[in-house]
């Protein structure tokens, strides 16, 4: 097993550092400086970098990290990834031998067309696809692709820990309550998150079980969510149509 450290970056990004002994792997290092500070203070050697997608806040620090460490760089084959040494399509299993771990690579197009997620040791590093309480914007894919990607992640074990890349939870849950105000589990979670955020404490990782109970984008089959989608112009209770309607609503919420 490896330990996971949270490295805050920019306004609301999280870079995830996986460590075992003196070895480290980082996920989506948009900024090298905070990563280098942790590696130095913890006396760690960077072995590998996992990239979920091409946006700068997820890979902007790769070039500088490679100046200090000859790390393996895993990333989507169909996107432009700085310093990539291992091009991935999804469906692979990659060995992170320095951690004694194997990661399942999952293709999750939607936010971008080549977006990947990495799953191993009960941890899901999902970039900007699934968020705590929400999901990413659809920049390059289609609602059908994004919904399919989320359902692929929802099929993982319920105790999976969700390591998303941004601290968006409080705002996401405000929207979720507008969609499904009758969800008591959601109301309780929103209250808890508000207290935690008021203290400046991070809200991720969350668990897949919690997301399936409270995240409207994983609950398109629920009658109240379907009703909310109809109120936003959906003419069908098909899960993709419901998803498309509430995702568009979230864009302007």
C-alpha positions in Angstrom: 0.0 0.0 0.0 1.1 3.6 -0.6 0.2 6.7 1.3 -1.4 9.7 -0.4 -0.5 13.3 0.3 -2.5 16.3 -0.8 -0.5 19.2 -2.3 -2.6 22.4 -2.8 -1.8 24.4 -5.9 -3.1 27.6 -7.5 -6.5 28.7 -6.2 -8.3 25.4 -5.7 -6.2 22.6 -7.4 -5.0 19.5 -5.6 -1.9 17.7 -6.8 -1.7 14.1 -5.3 1.5 12.6 -4.2 1.7 8.9 -3.7 4.6 7.7 -1.6 6.1 4.5 -0.2 9.4 4.7 1.6 11.5 7.2 -0.2 9.8 6.8 -3.6 7.0 9.1 -4.9 4.6 9.4 -7.8 2.6 12.6 -8.5 -0.7 13.0 -10.2 -1.4 16.1 -12.3 1.4 18.4 -11.2 0.1 21.7 -12.7 2.8 23.5 -10.7 6.2 22.1 -10.0 7.3 24.3 -7.1 5.0 22.9 -4.3 5.8 19.4 -5.5 9.5 20.1 -5.3 9.1 21.6 -1.8 7.4 18.4 -0.6 9.9 16.1 -2.3 12.8 18.0 -0.7 11.3 18.3 2.8 10.3 14.6 2.8 13.5 13.4 1.2 11.6 11.7 -1.6 12.7 10.6 -5.1 10.1 11.2 -7.9 9.8 8.0 -9.9 6.7 8.6 -12.1 4.1 11.2 -13.1 0.5 10.4 -13.9 -1.4 12.9 -16.1 -5.2 12.7 -16.6 -5.5 15.3 -19.4 -3.8 18.1 -21.2 -5.0 21.2 -19.4 -2.2 23.4 -18.2 -3.2 23.3 -14.5 -2.7 19.5 -14.7 0.6 19.2 -16.5 2.2 22.7 -16.4 4.8 21.6 -13.9 6.0 18.4 -15.7 8.9 20.0 -17.6 10.4 21.5 -14.5 10.1 18.3 -12.5 11.9 16.5 -15.3 14.8 18.9 -14.8 15.4 17.3 -11.4 14.1 13.7 -11.8 14.2 11.4 -14.8 10.6 10.3 -14.1 8.4 8.2 -16.2 5.5 10.3 -17.5 2.2 8.5 -18.2 -0.6 10.3 -20.0 -3.3 10.1 -22.7 -2.0 9.1 -26.1 -4.4 11.3 -28.0 -3.5 14.5 -26.2 -0.4 16.7 -26.1 1.4 15.8 -22.9 4.7 17.4 -21.9 7.5 14.8 -21.6 5.2 11.8 -22.0 7.1 8.6 -22.0 4.2 6.2 -21.8 1.2 6.9 -24.1 -2.1 5.3 -22.8 -5.5 4.7 -24.4 -7.3 3.3 -21.4 -7.7 -0.4 -20.6 -4.1 -0.8 -19.6 -2.7 -1.9 -16.3 0.5 0.0 -15.4 3.1 -1.1 -12.9 4.4 1.5 -10.4 7.1 -0.7 -9.1 8.6 1.9 -6.7 5.2 1.8 -4.9 4.7 -1.9 -5.3 1.4 -1.0 -6.9 -0.5 -1.5 -10.2 -2.9 1.0 -11.6 -5.9 0.3 -13.9 -6.1 3.0 -16.6 -9.7 4.0 -17.4 -10.7 6.0 -20.4 -13.1 8.7 -19.3 -13.7 11.1 -22.3 -16.0 14.1 -21.8 -14.1 16.9 -20.1 -11.4 16.3 -22.8 -11.5 13.6 -25.4 -8.4 11.7 -24.1 -9.1 12.1 -20.4 -7.9 9.2 -18.3 -8.5 8.1 -14.7 -6.1 5.9 -12.6 -7.5 3.3 -10.2 -5.4 1.2 -7.7 -5.3 0.2 -4.1 -8.9 1.4 -3.6 -7.9 4.9 -4.8 -9.3 6.7 -7.9 -7.4 9.6 -9.4 -10.0 11.1 -11.7 -8.8 14.5 -12.6 -11.7 16.7 -13.8 -14.2 13.9 -14.6 -15.8 13.1 -11.2 -15.8 15.7 -8.5 -16.9 15.5 -4.9 -20.6 16.4 -5.4 -20.3 17.1 -9.1 -18.6 16.5 -12.4 -16.4 18.4 -14.8 -17.5 20.7 -17.6 -17.8 19.1 -21.0 -15.3 21.0 -23.1 -14.4 18.5 -25.9 -16.7 15.5 -25.6 -20.5 15.0 -25.6 -23.0 14.6 -22.7 -23.3 10.9 -23.8 -19.6 10.4 -23.5 -19.4 12.1 -20.1 -22.3 10.2 -18.7 -20.8 6.9 -19.9 -17.5 7.8 -18.3 -19.2 8.6 -15.0 -21.1 5.3 -15.1 -17.8 3.5 -15.7 -16.4 5.1 -12.5 -19.6 4.4 -10.6 -19.2 0.7 -11.3 -16.0 0.6 -9.1 -16.3 -0.7 -5.5 -18.4 1.6 -3.2 -15.4 2.0 -0.8 -13.3 3.5 -3.6 -11.7 6.8 -2.4 -12.3 9.6 -4.9 -9.2 11.8 -5.4 -10.4 14.6 -7.7 -8.3 17.5 -8.7 -10.2 20.5 -7.3 -11.8 21.8 -4.1 -15.3 22.5 -5.6 -17.3 20.5 -3.1 -19.2 23.3 -1.3 -20.4 24.9 -4.5 -21.2 21.6 -6.1 -23.4 20.6 -3.2 -25.3 23.9 -3.3 -26.2 23.0 -6.9 -27.0 19.4 -5.9 -29.5 20.7 -3.4 -31.2 22.8 -6.1 -31.6 19.6 -8.1 -32.6 17.2 -5.3 -33.7 19.2 -2.3 -35.5 16.2 -0.8 -32.4 14.1 -0.4 -31.7 14.0 3.3 -28.2 12.5 2.9 -27.3 15.3 0.6 -28.6 18.0 3.0 -26.6 16.4 5.8 -23.5 16.3 3.7 -23.9 19.9 2.6 -24.1 21.0 6.2 -21.0 19.0 7.2 -19.0 20.4 4.2 -20.0 24.0 5.1 -18.6 23.5 8.6 -15.4 21.9 7.3 -14.8 24.5 4.7 -15.3 27.3 7.2 -12.3 25.9 9.0 -10.3 25.7 5.8 -10.2 21.9 5.8 -10.2 19.9 2.6 -13.2 17.9 1.6 -11.5 15.4 -0.6 -11.0 12.5 -0.9 -14.6 11.4 -0.7 -15.9 7.9 -1.2 -17.8 6.5 -4.2 -20.6 5.4 -1.8 -21.1 9.0 -0.7 -21.0 10.2 -4.3 -23.6 7.7 -5.4 -25.9 8.8 -2.5 -25.5 12.6 -3.0 -24.0 13.5 -6.4 -26.8 14.4 -8.9 -24.7 13.4 -11.9 -24.6 9.8 -10.6 -28.3 9.9 -9.8 -29.9 10.6 -13.2 -32.3 7.6 -12.7 -33.8 9.1 -9.5 -37.3 10.5 -9.9 -36.6 13.9 -8.3 -33.5 14.4 -10.4 -35.5 13.5 -13.5 -38.2 16.0 -12.5 -35.5 18.7 -12.1 -34.2 17.9 -15.5 -37.7 18.2 -17.0 -37.9 21.6 -15.4 -34.7 22.6 -17.3 -36.1 21.5 -20.7 -35.4 17.8 -20.8 -38.1 16.1 -22.9 -37.0 12.6 -21.9 -36.3 10.6 -18.7 -33.5 8.8 -20.5 -30.4 9.0 -18.3 -28.3 10.8 -20.9 -31.0 13.4 -21.5 -31.4 14.0 -17.8 -27.6 14.3 -17.4 -27.3 16.7 -20.3 -30.0 19.0 -18.9 -28.6 19.2 -15.4 -25.0 19.6 -16.7 -26.1 22.5 -18.8 -28.0 24.0 -15.8 -24.8 23.7 -13.7 -22.9 25.7 -16.3 -25.0 28.8 -15.5 -25.9 28.1 -11.8 
